[in-house]
Amino acid sequence: MCEACAVECAKHENDHCQECSKVCRQCAEECRRMV
């Protein structure tokens, strides 16, 4: 879910969308580490 959010937010150039994309990618990475 976080990866999908990151991809979608990255499509938009707004600063808050880019920040959301970054945070979602970090979240997805942390989830992968826990598994």
CHARMM-style PDB file with segment names, atoms N, HN, CA, C and O in Angstrom:
ATOM      1  N   MET     1       0.826  -1.183   0.000  1.00  0.00      PROA
ATOM      2  CA  MET     1       0.000   0.000   0.000  1.00  0.00      PROA
ATOM      3  C   MET     1       0.877   1.255   0.000  1.00  0.00      PROA
ATOM      4  O   MET     1       0.602   2.207  -0.732  1.00  0.00      PROA
ATOM      5  N   CYS     2       1.906   1.255   0.802  1.00  0.00      PROA
ATOM      6  HN  CYS     2       2.128   0.483   1.396  1.00  0.00      PROA
ATOM      7  CA  CYS     2       2.787   2.433   0.861  1.00  0.00      PROA
ATOM      8  C   CYS     2       3.493   2.669  -0.470  1.00  0.00      PROA
ATOM      9  O   CYS     2       3.676   3.812  -0.889  1.00  0.00      PROA
ATOM     10  N   GLU     3       3.882   1.593  -1.125  1.00  0.00      PROA
ATOM     11  HN  GLU     3       3.733   0.665  -0.785  1.00  0.00      PROA
ATOM     12  CA  GLU     3       4.562   1.725  -2.412  1.00  0.00      PROA
ATOM     13  C   GLU     3       3.624   2.322  -3.458  1.00  0.00      PROA
ATOM     14  O   GLU     3       4.035   3.169  -4.252  1.00  0.00      PROA
ATOM     15  N   ALA     4       2.365   1.882  -3.459  1.00  0.00      PROA
ATOM     16  HN  ALA     4       2.031   1.194  -2.814  1.00  0.00      PROA
ATOM     17  CA  ALA     4       1.380   2.412  -4.406  1.00  0.00      PROA
ATOM     18  C   ALA     4       1.140   3.896  -4.146  1.00  0.00      PROA
ATOM     19  O   ALA     4       1.021   4.682  -5.085  1.00  0.00      PROA
ATOM     20  N   CYS     5       1.070   4.272  -2.893  1.00  0.00      PROA
ATOM     21  HN  CYS     5       1.167   3.633  -2.130  1.00  0.00      PROA
ATOM     22  CA  CYS     5       0.886   5.681  -2.529  1.00  0.00      PROA
ATOM     23  C   CYS     5       2.083   6.501  -3.002  1.00  0.00      PROA
ATOM     24  O   CYS     5       1.917   7.595  -3.541  1.00  0.00      PROA
ATOM     25  N   ALA     6       3.280   5.977  -2.801  1.00  0.00      PROA
ATOM     26  HN  ALA     6       3.415   5.088  -2.363  1.00  0.00      PROA
ATOM     27  CA  ALA     6       4.494   6.682  -3.214  1.00  0.00      PROA
ATOM     28  C   ALA     6       4.513   6.927  -4.716  1.00  0.00      PROA
ATOM     29  O   ALA     6       4.882   8.011  -5.167  1.00  0.00      PROA
ATOM     30  N   VAL     7       4.121   5.935  -5.477  1.00  0.00      PROA
ATOM     31  HN  VAL     7       3.821   5.055  -5.110  1.00  0.00      PROA
ATOM     32  CA  VAL     7       4.100   6.064  -6.936  1.00  0.00      PROA
ATOM     33  C   VAL     7       3.088   7.124  -7.361  1.00  0.00      PROA
ATOM     34  O   VAL     7       3.376   7.964  -8.213  1.00  0.00      PROA
ATOM     35  N   GLU     8       1.900   7.075  -6.760  1.00  0.00      PROA
ATOM     36  HN  GLU     8       1.666   6.392  -6.068  1.00  0.00      PROA
ATOM     37  CA  GLU     8       0.846   8.024  -7.132  1.00  0.00      PROA
ATOM     38  C   GLU     8       1.239   9.455  -6.754  1.00  0.00      PROA
ATOM     39  O   GLU     8       1.078  10.376  -7.555  1.00  0.00      PROA
ATOM     40  N   CYS     9       1.744   9.636  -5.554  1.00  0.00      PROA
ATOM     41  HN  CYS     9       1.875   8.887  -4.904  1.00  0.00      PROA
ATOM     42  CA  CYS     9       2.122  10.985  -5.109  1.00  0.00      PROA
ATOM     43  C   CYS     9       3.288  11.545  -5.927  1.00  0.00      PROA
ATOM     44  O   CYS     9       3.361  12.752  -6.158  1.00  0.00      PROA
ATOM     45  N   ALA    10       4.181  10.685  -6.356  1.00  0.00      PROA
ATOM     46  HN  ALA    10       4.121   9.705  -6.169  1.00  0.00      PROA
ATOM     47  CA  ALA    10       5.344  11.134  -7.133  1.00  0.00      PROA
ATOM     48  C   ALA    10       4.934  11.722  -8.482  1.00  0.00      PROA
ATOM     49  O   ALA    10       5.713  12.448  -9.100  1.00  0.00      PROA
ATOM     50  N   LYS    11       3.731  11.420  -8.939  1.00  0.00      PROA
ATOM     51  HN  LYS    11       3.098  10.831  -8.437  1.00  0.00      PROA
ATOM     52  CA  LYS    11       3.255  11.941 -10.223  1.00  0.00      PROA
ATOM     53  C   LYS    11       2.941  13.429 -10.166  1.00  0.00      PROA
ATOM     54  O   LYS    11       2.839  14.085 -11.202  1.00  0.00      PROA
ATOM     55  N   HSD    12       2.790  13.961  -8.967  1.00  0.00      PROA
ATOM     56  HN  HSD    12       2.874  13.428  -8.124  1.00  0.00      PROA
ATOM     57  CA  HSD    12       2.395  15.358  -8.781  1.00  0.00      PROA
ATOM     58  C   HSD    12       3.586  16.178  -8.310  1.00  0.00      PROA
ATOM     59  O   HSD    12       4.380  15.714  -7.492  1.00  0.00      PROA
ATOM     60  N   GLU    13       3.709  17.381  -8.818  1.00  0.00      PROA
ATOM     61  HN  GLU    13       3.064  17.758  -9.483  1.00  0.00      PROA
ATOM     62  CA  GLU    13       4.881  18.198  -8.517  1.00  0.00      PROA
ATOM     63  C   GLU    13       4.754  19.046  -7.255  1.00  0.00      PROA
ATOM     64  O   GLU    13       5.711  19.712  -6.860  1.00  0.00      PROA
ATOM     65  N   ASN    14       3.589  19.028  -6.623  1.00  0.00      PROA
ATOM     66  HN  ASN    14       2.811  18.487  -6.944  1.00  0.00      PROA
ATOM     67  CA  ASN    14       3.419  19.795  -5.388  1.00  0.00      PROA
ATOM     68  C   ASN    14       4.407  19.313  -4.329  1.00  0.00      PROA
ATOM     69  O   ASN    14       4.707  18.123  -4.238  1.00  0.00      PROA
ATOM     70  N   ASP    15       4.902  20.249  -3.538  1.00  0.00      PROA
ATOM     71  HN  ASP    15       4.658  21.216  -3.612  1.00  0.00      PROA
ATOM     72  CA  ASP    15       5.865  19.885  -2.498  1.00  0.00      PROA
ATOM     73  C   ASP    15       5.303  18.846  -1.533  1.00  0.00      PROA
ATOM     74  O   ASP    15       6.001  17.904  -1.158  1.00  0.00      PROA
ATOM     75  N   HSD    16       4.035  19.016  -1.128  1.00  0.00      PROA
ATOM     76  HN  HSD    16       3.468  19.781  -1.433  1.00  0.00      PROA
ATOM     77  CA  HSD    16       3.467  18.071  -0.172  1.00  0.00      PROA
ATOM     78  C   HSD    16       3.296  16.683  -0.790  1.00  0.00      PROA
ATOM     79  O   HSD    16       3.383  15.679  -0.083  1.00  0.00      PROA
ATOM     80  N   CYS    17       3.058  16.617  -2.082  1.00  0.00      PROA
ATOM     81  HN  CYS    17       2.988  17.433  -2.656  1.00  0.00      PROA
ATOM     82  CA  CYS    17       2.959  15.308  -2.750  1.00  0.00      PROA
ATOM     83  C   CYS    17       4.324  14.635  -2.818  1.00  0.00      PROA
ATOM     84  O   CYS    17       4.437  13.429  -2.599  1.00  0.00      PROA
ATOM     85  N   GLN    18       5.345  15.401  -3.116  1.00  0.00      PROA
ATOM     86  HN  GLN    18       5.253  16.381  -3.294  1.00  0.00      PROA
ATOM     87  CA  GLN    18       6.699  14.850  -3.177  1.00  0.00      PROA
ATOM     88  C   GLN    18       7.152  14.378  -1.790  1.00  0.00      PROA
ATOM     89  O   GLN    18       7.807  13.343  -1.663  1.00  0.00      PROA
ATOM     90  N   GLU    19       6.800  15.138  -0.761  1.00  0.00      PROA
ATOM     91  HN  GLU    19       6.268  15.979  -0.864  1.00  0.00      PROA
ATOM     92  CA  GLU    19       7.146  14.746   0.608  1.00  0.00      PROA
ATOM     93  C   GLU    19       6.392  13.465   0.992  1.00  0.00      PROA
ATOM     94  O   GLU    19       6.958  12.569   1.619  1.00  0.00      PROA
ATOM     95  N   CYS    20       5.133  13.388   0.617  1.00  0.00      PROA
ATOM     96  HN  CYS    20       4.673  14.115   0.107  1.00  0.00      PROA
ATOM     97  CA  CYS    20       4.350  12.183   0.888  1.00  0.00      PROA
ATOM     98  C   CYS    20       4.977  10.970   0.198  1.00  0.00      PROA
ATOM     99  O   CYS    20       5.082   9.898   0.793  1.00  0.00      PROA
ATOM    100  N   SER    21       5.383  11.142  -1.034  1.00  0.00      PROA
ATOM    101  HN  SER    21       5.298  12.013  -1.517  1.00  0.00      PROA
ATOM    102  CA  SER    21       6.009  10.048  -1.773  1.00  0.00      PROA
ATOM    103  C   SER    21       7.266   9.561  -1.060  1.00  0.00      PROA
ATOM    104  O   SER    21       7.493   8.358  -0.932  1.00  0.00      PROA
ATOM    105  N   LYS    22       8.063  10.492  -0.606  1.00  0.00      PROA
ATOM    106  HN  LYS    22       7.878  11.469  -0.709  1.00  0.00      PROA
ATOM    107  CA  LYS    22       9.308  10.152   0.102  1.00  0.00      PROA
ATOM    108  C   LYS    22       9.011   9.366   1.379  1.00  0.00      PROA
ATOM    109  O   LYS    22       9.641   8.342   1.644  1.00  0.00      PROA
ATOM    110  N   VAL    23       8.058   9.846   2.162  1.00  0.00      PROA
ATOM    111  HN  VAL    23       7.546  10.678   1.947  1.00  0.00      PROA
ATOM    112  CA  VAL    23       7.713   9.187   3.422  1.00  0.00      PROA
ATOM    113  C   VAL    23       7.116   7.803   3.168  1.00  0.00      PROA
ATOM    114  O   VAL    23       7.411   6.858   3.900  1.00  0.00      PROA
ATOM    115  N   CYS    24       6.289   7.678   2.150  1.00  0.00      PROA
ATOM    116  HN  CYS    24       6.049   8.446   1.556  1.00  0.00      PROA
ATOM    117  CA  CYS    24       5.706   6.377   1.828  1.00  0.00      PROA
ATOM    118  C   CYS    24       6.778   5.379   1.401  1.00  0.00      PROA
ATOM    119  O   CYS    24       6.711   4.204   1.760  1.00  0.00      PROA
ATOM    120  N   ARG    25       7.746   5.833   0.653  1.00  0.00      PROA
ATOM    121  HN  ARG    25       7.801   6.788   0.361  1.00  0.00      PROA
ATOM    122  CA  ARG    25       8.838   4.931   0.253  1.00  0.00      PROA
ATOM    123  C   ARG    25       9.642   4.477   1.472  1.00  0.00      PROA
ATOM    124  O   ARG    25      10.037   3.315   1.559  1.00  0.00      PROA
ATOM    125  N   GLN    26       9.883   5.388   2.407  1.00  0.00      PROA
ATOM    126  HN  GLN    26       9.562   6.332   2.336  1.00  0.00      PROA
ATOM    127  CA  GLN    26      10.596   5.030   3.629  1.00  0.00      PROA
ATOM    128  C   GLN    26       9.792   4.012   4.436  1.00  0.00      PROA
ATOM    129  O   GLN    26      10.348   3.053   4.972  1.00  0.00      PROA
ATOM    130  N   CYS    27       8.492   4.229   4.517  1.00  0.00      PROA
ATOM    131  HN  CYS    27       8.041   5.008   4.082  1.00  0.00      PROA
ATOM    132  CA  CYS    27       7.618   3.298   5.235  1.00  0.00      PROA
ATOM    133  C   CYS    27       7.662   1.909   4.592  1.00  0.00      PROA
ATOM    134  O   CYS    27       7.778   0.901   5.289  1.00  0.00      PROA
ATOM    135  N   ALA    28       7.571   1.863   3.281  1.00  0.00      PROA
ATOM    136  HN  ALA    28       7.477   2.681   2.715  1.00  0.00      PROA
ATOM    137  CA  ALA    28       7.596   0.582   2.573  1.00  0.00      PROA
ATOM    138  C   ALA    28       8.924  -0.143   2.832  1.00  0.00      PROA
ATOM    139  O   ALA    28       8.948  -1.361   3.010  1.00  0.00      PROA
ATOM    140  N   GLU    29      10.000   0.599   2.849  1.00  0.00      PROA
ATOM    141  HN  GLU    29       9.980   1.588   2.704  1.00  0.00      PROA
ATOM    142  CA  GLU    29      11.315   0.006   3.102  1.00  0.00      PROA
ATOM    143  C   GLU    29      11.383  -0.578   4.521  1.00  0.00      PROA
ATOM    144  O   GLU    29      11.893  -1.681   4.718  1.00  0.00      PROA
ATOM    145  N   GLU    30      10.873   0.155   5.488  1.00  0.00      PROA
ATOM    146  HN  GLU    30      10.458   1.050   5.329  1.00  0.00      PROA
ATOM    147  CA  GLU    30      10.865  -0.340   6.873  1.00  0.00      PROA
ATOM    148  C   GLU    30      10.008  -1.604   7.005  1.00  0.00      PROA
ATOM    149  O   GLU    30      10.372  -2.529   7.732  1.00  0.00      PROA
ATOM    150  N   CYS    31       8.884  -1.642   6.312  1.00  0.00      PROA
ATOM    151  HN  CYS    31       8.588  -0.891   5.722  1.00  0.00      PROA
ATOM    152  CA  CYS    31       8.044  -2.841   6.336  1.00  0.00      PROA
ATOM    153  C   CYS    31       8.787  -4.034   5.755  1.00  0.00      PROA
ATOM    154  O   CYS    31       8.705  -5.139   6.291  1.00  0.00      PROA
ATOM    155  N   ARG    32       9.508  -3.819   4.667  1.00  0.00      PROA
ATOM    156  HN  ARG    32       9.575  -2.922   4.231  1.00  0.00      PROA
ATOM    157  CA  ARG    32      10.278  -4.922   4.055  1.00  0.00      PROA
ATOM    158  C   ARG    32      11.362  -5.415   5.004  1.00  0.00      PROA
ATOM    159  O   ARG    32      11.656  -6.610   5.031  1.00  0.00      PROA
ATOM    160  N   ARG    33      11.952  -4.529   5.773  1.00  0.00      PROA
ATOM    161  HN  ARG    33      11.713  -3.558   5.751  1.00  0.00      PROA
ATOM    162  CA  ARG    33      13.004  -4.939   6.723  1.00  0.00      PROA
ATOM    163  C   ARG    33      12.439  -5.806   7.847  1.00  0.00      PROA
ATOM    164  O   ARG    33      13.115  -6.711   8.335  1.00  0.00      PROA
ATOM    165  N   MET    34      11.208  -5.532   8.253  1.00  0.00      PROA
ATOM    166  HN  MET    34      10.658  -4.797   7.857  1.00  0.00      PROA
ATOM    167  CA  MET    34      10.595  -6.270   9.356  1.00  0.00      PROA
ATOM    168  C   MET    34      10.184  -7.684   8.953  1.00  0.00      PROA
ATOM    169  O   MET    34      10.064  -8.568   9.801  1.00  0.00      PROA
ATOM    170  N   VAL    35       9.971  -7.889   7.664  1.00  0.00      PROA
ATOM    171  HN  VAL    35      10.069  -7.171   6.975  1.00  0.00      PROA
ATOM    172  CA  VAL    35       9.457  -9.188   7.221  1.00  0.00      PROA
ATOM    173  C   VAL    35      10.514 -10.217   7.206  1.00  0.00      PROA
ATOM    174  OT1 VAL    35      10.251 -11.368   6.858  1.00  0.00      PROA
TER     175      VAL     35
END
